[in-house]
Amino acid sequence: MNAALRPMTYAAAGVDIAAGDRLVQRIGRLARTTRRPEIVGGIGGFAALTALPRRYRNPLLVTATDGVGTKLRIAFATGRHDSVGIDLVAMCVNDLLTIGAEPLLFLDYLGTGKLDVAQATAVVRGIARGCRQAGAALVGGETAELPSFYSQGEYDLAGFAVGVVERRRVIDGRTIRPGDALIALPSTGLHSNGFALARRVLLDRARLPLGRKPAGWRTTLGTELLRPTRIYVRTVRDLLAHMPPGAIRGMAHITGGGLPGNVPRILPPTCHAVVERGSWKTPLIFDTIARLGRVSRKEMDRTFNNGVGYVLVVASRHRERVLAHLRRHRTGARAIGTIERGSRGLSFTQP
């Protein structure tokens, strides 16, 4: 039969419905490991149903969405897809957390040219792991097979999180004032930001192999670049539960833009953050990028987290109590600066 006259099918056009069905079955098993008691209906339907936890008297819903960015290029190059799902969850729930919210629900979007069930399962396995770390239920998502839209073996991810906070417990930075302390929780490395610059320096300019350990490193470059974003939910919510109301006046998730681009977002117009350089440990990956790429300090500051993944603004009278609590739990917390009177912004001082 003339090829032009053969009956056409969706599979012939590049979309494998059977593969999608197999993936849904696997996702269902993974999603069940994240289930919360409030969930009424999740994976399998057109939409998910949930009740709000009964302990909330005047609840507000909090939402956030994010992706993983070009860190996915490292997953493609190494063939390792089991950690980027953790990044996806982390980028969303850490943002929710800055309001003081408890993550409740998570949904994901995976778009690819041709669905690879094993690859997609590895991604969702990471998403489920991240949801368990955050205490959020994976209740649904979308897997889109888009022939000719993505290169072979590649995909993109987006995540969507819903949380809840008691109205009187909202932390939005409005009460921040001069004299408050800045306390940092460390990052695990690059997290999910600055990869365009990191790849240009490490892979394009320095031509470092992903499968080898650079001089002085304990891990291969690929392992370091794929190190998952730290999820701060359990640490911070435990802290909030043990501190009096008002002790924590503001919180910032340090993502793209670094400390200068994220801390000022929560400051009142007349407050200025002053951060002391050298007051925390900077992971080796950042020093390597700066050295090999001749990247200026200012550029490093506004591109990367440089070892600080989350910042708490703490009322001065509670500074030592907060630090003591975080240190007892071995969080790696460090006092890194203070709030001063001035225009909204952030500056650095030398030790």
BALUM-49310 format. One record per residue (C-alpha): residue number from 1; residue in three letters; z, x, y negated. Coordinates in Angstrom, 2 decimals, padded with zeros to 5 digits. Each point is the difference from the previous one (the first is absolute). Example, Ala and Ser with C-alpha at 12.3 -4.5 7.8 and 13.67 -1.06 7.14 Angstrom:
2
1/ALA/007.80/012.30/004.50
2/SER/-000.66/001.37/-003.44
This chain:
351
1/MET/000.00/000.00/000.00
2/ASN/-000.80/001.18/-003.47
3/ALA/003.23/001.35/-001.55
4/ALA/-000.68/-002.03/-003.12
5/LEU/000.04/-003.20/002.09
6/ARG/003.20/000.67/001.98
7/PRO/002.91/-002.39/-000.68
8/MET/002.47/001.55/-002.41
9/THR/003.74/000.15/000.57
10/TYR/002.97/000.97/-002.14
11/ALA/000.62/002.97/002.32
12/ALA/-003.59/001.19/-000.48
13/ALA/000.60/-000.16/-003.75
14/GLY/002.96/002.34/000.42
15/VAL/003.04/-002.31/000.29
16/ASP/001.85/-000.03/003.33
17/ILE/002.07/-003.20/000.19
18/ALA/001.34/000.91/003.45
19/ALA/001.37/003.30/-001.32
20/GLY/001.69/-001.89/-002.80
21/ASP/001.62/-002.35/002.49
22/ARG/001.33/002.94/002.04
23/LEU/001.47/001.52/-003.15
24/VAL/001.74/-003.26/-000.94
25/GLN/001.69/-000.07/003.40
26/ARG/001.31/003.53/-000.52
27/ILE/001.10/-000.74/-003.55
28/GLY/001.95/-003.02/001.23
29/ARG/002.06/002.18/002.32
30/LEU/000.69/002.51/-002.77
31/ALA/000.85/-002.71/-002.53
32/ARG/002.64/-001.46/002.29
33/THR/001.98/003.25/-000.26
34/THR/000.39/-000.63/-003.76
35/ARG/001.01/-003.65/000.15
36/ARG/002.75/-001.30/-002.28
37/PRO/002.07/-003.14/000.73
38/GLU/-001.52/-001.82/-003.00
39/ILE/-003.53/000.13/001.41
40/VAL/-001.30/-003.42/001.05
41/GLY/-003.61/000.90/000.76
42/GLY/-001.89/003.28/-000.20
43/ILE/-002.90/001.77/001.74
44/GLY/-002.73/-002.25/001.40
45/GLY/-000.21/-002.83/-002.50
46/PHE/-001.82/-000.27/-003.28
47/ALA/003.18/000.70/-001.97
48/ALA/003.61/001.01/000.62
49/LEU/003.12/-002.10/-000.53
50/THR/003.44/001.29/-000.92
51/ALA/003.29/-001.27/-001.36
52/LEU/002.08/001.86/-002.55
53/PRO/003.22/001.60/001.26
54/ARG/002.84/-002.50/-000.46
55/ARG/002.32/002.48/-001.70
56/TYR/-002.07/-000.14/-003.20
57/ARG/001.27/-002.56/-002.52
58/ASN/-002.58/000.43/-002.77
59/PRO/-002.81/002.02/001.57
60/LEU/-003.02/001.47/-001.72
61/LEU/-003.07/001.06/001.96
62/VAL/-001.34/003.48/-000.67
63/THR/-003.52/001.15/000.91
64/ALA/-001.80/003.33/000.20
65/THR/-003.32/001.34/001.25
66/ASP/-001.37/003.50/000.50
67/GLY/-002.16/002.20/002.21
68/VAL/000.01/003.49/001.49
69/GLY/-002.86/001.50/-002.01
70/THR/-001.91/003.11/000.99
71/LYS/002.80/001.16/002.28
72/LEU/-002.07/-001.95/002.51
73/ARG/-002.54/002.83/-000.15
74/ILE/002.54/002.22/001.74
75/ALA/000.48/-002.62/002.72
76/PHE/-003.77/-000.14/000.51
77/ALA/-000.30/003.80/000.16
78/THR/002.88/000.46/002.45
79/GLY/-000.52/-003.13/002.08
80/ARG/003.67/-000.90/-000.51
81/HIS/000.52/-003.59/-001.10
82/ASP/003.58/-000.76/001.04
83/SER/001.75/000.87/-003.28
84/VAL/-002.16/-001.40/-002.82
85/GLY/001.32/-003.47/000.80
86/ILE/003.48/001.21/-000.91
87/ASP/-001.42/001.20/-003.32
88/LEU/-001.52/-003.42/-000.59
89/VAL/003.31/-001.77/000.49
90/ALA/001.93/002.60/-001.99
91/MET/-002.19/-000.22/-003.08
92/CYS/000.62/-003.76/-000.18
93/VAL/003.65/-000.38/001.02
94/ASN/001.19/002.93/-002.14
95/ASP/-001.49/-001.79/-003.00
96/LEU/001.80/-003.24/000.92
97/LEU/003.21/001.95/000.36
98/THR/000.00/001.12/-003.64
99/ILE/000.85/-003.60/-001.00
100/GLY/002.89/-000.01/002.48
101/ALA/-001.96/-002.17/002.42
102/GLU/000.33/-000.30/003.75
103/PRO/-003.43/000.18/001.71
104/LEU/-000.71/-003.09/002.10
105/LEU/-003.67/-000.16/000.93
106/PHE/-002.95/002.37/000.32
107/LEU/-003.71/-000.64/000.43
108/ASP/-002.80/002.54/000.35
109/TYR/-003.74/000.22/-000.54
110/LEU/-002.16/002.39/002.03
111/GLY/-003.70/000.26/-000.82
112/THR/-002.34/002.07/002.16
113/GLY/-003.67/000.33/000.82
114/LYS/000.38/-000.38/003.77
115/LEU/003.34/-000.95/001.50
116/ASP/001.53/002.67/002.23
117/VAL/002.79/-001.87/001.80
118/ALA/001.94/003.13/000.99
119/GLN/-000.19/001.41/-003.53
120/ALA/001.00/-003.28/-001.63
121/THR/002.86/-000.44/002.46
122/ALA/001.34/003.43/-000.96
123/VAL/-000.12/-001.00/-003.66
124/VAL/001.81/-003.29/000.61
125/ARG/002.55/001.77/002.19
126/GLY/000.87/002.06/-003.07
127/ILE/000.16/-003.13/-002.15
128/ALA/002.44/-001.58/002.46
129/ARG/002.11/003.16/000.00
130/GLY/000.12/-000.07/-003.79
131/CYS/000.95/-003.69/000.02
132/ARG/002.87/000.70/002.37
133/GLN/001.23/002.78/-002.28
134/ALA/-000.14/-002.36/-002.97
135/GLY/001.39/-003.06/001.79
136/ALA/-003.16/-001.97/-000.82
137/ALA/-001.87/-002.28/002.41
138/LEU/-003.69/000.64/000.63
139/VAL/-001.27/-003.57/-000.18
140/GLY/-003.76/000.33/-000.29
141/GLY/-002.98/001.72/-001.50
142/GLU/-003.75/000.32/000.08
143/THR/-002.31/002.29/001.95
144/ALA/-003.46/000.00/-001.54
145/GLU/-002.96/001.53/001.82
146/LEU/-002.61/000.82/-002.64
147/PRO/-003.09/001.64/001.52
148/SER/-001.68/002.64/-002.21
149/PHE/002.79/-000.28/-002.58
150/TYR/002.17/002.83/001.36
151/SER/-001.04/003.26/001.65
152/GLN/000.47/000.26/003.75
153/GLY/003.63/000.47/001.00
154/GLU/001.32/-000.81/-003.47
155/TYR/002.08/-002.89/-001.32
156/ASP/002.03/-001.05/-003.02
157/LEU/003.46/-001.53/-000.18
158/ALA/001.85/-002.28/-002.38
159/GLY/003.51/-001.37/000.36
160/PHE/001.81/-003.00/-001.43
161/ALA/003.78/-000.42/-000.01
162/VAL/002.28/-002.88/-000.93
163/GLY/003.70/000.47/-000.70
164/VAL/002.94/-001.95/-001.38
165/VAL/002.76/000.80/-002.47
166/GLU/002.95/-001.96/-001.35
167/ARG/-000.80/-000.85/-003.62
168/ARG/003.28/001.45/-001.29
169/ARG/-000.61/003.20/002.01
170/VAL/-003.41/000.83/-001.48
171/ILE/-000.21/003.66/-001.08
172/ASP/-002.63/000.34/-002.70
173/GLY/001.21/002.84/-002.24
174/ARG/001.02/-002.20/-002.93
175/THR/003.60/001.26/000.07
176/ILE/-000.92/003.71/000.05
177/ARG/001.65/001.86/-002.87
178/PRO/000.50/003.59/-001.24
179/GLY/002.44/001.91/002.16
180/ASP/-001.16/-001.52/003.29
181/ALA/-000.70/002.43/002.84
182/LEU/-003.25/000.60/001.87
183/ILE/000.46/000.42/003.74
184/ALA/-002.94/000.92/002.23
185/LEU/-000.68/-000.71/003.65
186/PRO/-002.34/002.59/001.52
187/SER/-003.53/-000.63/001.16
188/THR/-001.31/001.14/003.36
189/GLY/-002.94/001.74/-001.69
190/LEU/-003.12/-001.33/-001.66
191/HIS/000.68/-003.56/001.18
192/SER/-003.25/-001.87/-000.85
193/ASN/-000.96/001.25/-003.44
194/GLY/-002.03/002.86/-001.44
195/PHE/-002.14/000.50/003.09
196/ALA/-003.25/000.33/-001.95
197/LEU/001.39/003.13/-001.68
198/ALA/001.84/001.22/003.11
199/ARG/-003.14/-000.21/002.13
200/ARG/-002.11/001.69/-002.66
201/VAL/002.41/002.92/-000.18
202/LEU/001.03/000.44/003.63
203/LEU/-003.15/-001.01/001.87
204/ASP/-002.89/000.58/-002.41
205/ARG/001.15/003.02/-001.99
206/ALA/002.42/001.80/002.32
207/ARG/-001.80/-001.24/003.16
208/LEU/003.23/-000.21/001.96
209/PRO/-000.50/-001.38/003.54
210/LEU/001.90/-003.22/000.66
211/GLY/000.95/001.16/003.49
212/ARG/001.67/003.26/-001.02
213/LYS/003.33/000.95/-001.56
214/PRO/-000.40/001.61/-003.43
215/ALA/002.01/003.20/-000.49
216/GLY/003.72/-000.79/-000.15
217/TRP/-000.40/-003.62/001.17
218/ARG/001.70/-001.59/003.00
219/THR/-002.70/-002.64/000.53
220/THR/-003.76/-000.19/-000.05
221/LEU/-001.64/-001.04/-003.25
222/GLY/-001.18/-003.26/001.57
223/THR/003.51/-000.91/001.14
224/GLU/001.42/000.73/-003.44
225/LEU/-002.64/-002.04/-001.81
226/LEU/000.55/-002.95/002.34
227/ARG/003.78/000.06/-000.32
228/PRO/000.86/-003.68/-000.65
229/THR/001.33/-001.31/-003.29
230/ARG/003.75/-000.40/000.13
231/ILE/001.23/-003.60/000.06
232/TYR/003.10/-000.26/-002.18
233/VAL/000.96/-003.60/000.77
234/ARG/002.97/000.51/002.32
235/THR/001.45/002.85/-002.07
236/VAL/-000.22/-001.83/-003.31
237/ARG/001.04/-003.44/001.22
238/ASP/003.03/001.53/001.69
239/LEU/000.87/001.72/-003.28
240/LEU/-000.37/-003.25/-001.96
241/ALA/002.27/-001.78/002.48
242/HIS/002.76/002.57/-000.56
243/MET/-000.23/000.32/-003.78
244/PRO/001.33/-002.46/-002.62
245/PRO/-002.55/-002.12/-001.89
246/GLY/-001.47/001.97/-002.88
247/ALA/000.59/003.43/001.52
248/ILE/-003.73/000.41/000.70
249/ARG/-001.86/-000.86/-003.20
250/GLY/-003.54/000.92/000.91
251/MET/-002.13/001.38/002.82
252/ALA/-003.43/001.59/000.13
253/HIS/-002.31/000.73/002.92
254/ILE/-001.72/003.32/-000.77
255/THR/-003.66/-000.45/000.86
256/GLY/-003.22/000.90/-001.84
257/GLY/000.94/001.31/-003.43
258/GLY/003.05/001.85/001.28
259/LEU/003.31/-000.10/-001.82
260/PRO/-001.58/-000.21/-003.50
261/GLY/-002.17/-002.94/001.01
262/ASN/002.56/-002.07/001.87
263/VAL/003.52/000.43/-001.35
264/PRO/-000.93/-001.15/-003.55
265/ARG/-001.30/-003.29/001.44
266/ILE/003.60/-001.21/000.45
267/LEU/001.47/001.36/-003.25
268/PRO/000.85/-002.05/-003.11
269/PRO/-002.02/001.01/-003.10
270/THR/002.86/002.11/-001.44
271/CYS/000.82/001.98/003.14
272/HIS/-001.46/003.35/001.04
273/ALA/000.43/001.65/003.41
274/VAL/000.79/003.72/000.07
275/VAL/-000.52/001.72/003.36
276/GLU/001.28/003.48/000.83
277/ARG/-002.52/002.13/001.85
278/GLY/001.37/001.76/003.03
279/SER/002.64/-002.66/000.65
280/TRP/-001.70/-001.02/003.26
281/LYS/-001.83/001.77/002.79
282/THR/-003.80/-000.03/-000.22
283/PRO/-001.78/-000.08/003.38
284/LEU/-002.31/002.90/000.75
285/ILE/-003.13/-002.17/-000.06
286/PHE/000.25/-000.40/-003.78
287/ASP/000.44/003.71/-000.66
288/THR/-003.01/000.69/002.23
289/ILE/-002.21/-002.45/-001.89
290/ALA/001.08/001.38/-003.38
291/ARG/-000.62/003.61/001.08
292/LEU/-003.31/-000.41/001.83
293/GLY/-001.44/-002.39/-002.56
294/ARG/001.47/001.66/-003.09
295/VAL/001.23/-003.47/-000.88
296/SER/002.07/-000.06/-003.19
297/ARG/003.58/-001.20/000.05
298/LYS/-000.94/-002.93/-002.24
299/GLU/-002.77/-001.03/002.40
300/MET/002.34/000.28/002.98
301/ASP/002.58/-002.13/-001.81
302/ARG/-002.39/-002.84/-000.74
303/THR/-001.78/000.05/003.38
304/PHE/002.66/000.51/002.68
305/ASN/003.58/-001.01/000.73
306/ASN/000.86/003.72/000.41
307/GLY/002.80/-000.80/002.42
308/VAL/001.56/-003.04/-001.72
309/GLY/-000.97/-003.28/001.63
310/TYR/002.43/-002.44/-001.60
311/VAL/002.22/000.05/-003.10
312/LEU/003.17/-001.95/-000.72
313/VAL/001.31/-000.48/-003.53
314/VAL/003.77/-000.23/000.39
315/ALA/002.71/-000.98/-002.50
316/SER/001.79/003.21/-000.95
317/ARG/003.42/-001.19/001.20
318/HIS/-001.41/-000.62/003.49
319/ARG/-001.98/003.26/000.29
320/GLU/002.41/001.85/002.28
321/ARG/000.67/-003.05/002.16
322/VAL/-003.71/-000.55/000.57
323/LEU/-000.61/003.67/000.78
324/ALA/002.94/000.10/002.40
325/HIS/-001.28/-003.06/001.87
326/LEU/-003.53/001.37/000.28
327/ARG/001.21/003.42/001.11
328/ARG/002.24/-001.49/002.69
329/HIS/-003.11/-001.57/001.42
330/ARG/-001.93/003.29/-000.23
331/THR/-002.77/-001.40/-002.16
332/GLY/-000.67/003.26/-001.86
333/ALA/000.81/-001.66/-003.34
334/ARG/000.17/002.21/-003.08
335/ALA/001.02/-000.58/-003.61
336/ILE/-003.07/001.05/-001.98
337/GLY/000.59/-001.07/-003.59
338/THR/001.21/-002.55/-002.50
339/ILE/-001.15/-002.72/-002.35
340/GLU/000.05/000.89/-003.69
341/ARG/-000.72/-001.93/-003.17
342/GLY/-003.64/000.26/-001.06
343/SER/-003.40/-001.53/000.52
344/ARG/-000.89/-001.23/003.47
345/GLY/-001.24/002.92/002.06
346/LEU/001.03/002.98/002.11
347/SER/000.32/003.70/-000.68
348/PHE/001.10/003.03/001.99
349/THR/002.57/002.69/-000.81
350/GLN/000.53/003.38/001.63
351/PRO/003.27/000.66/001.86
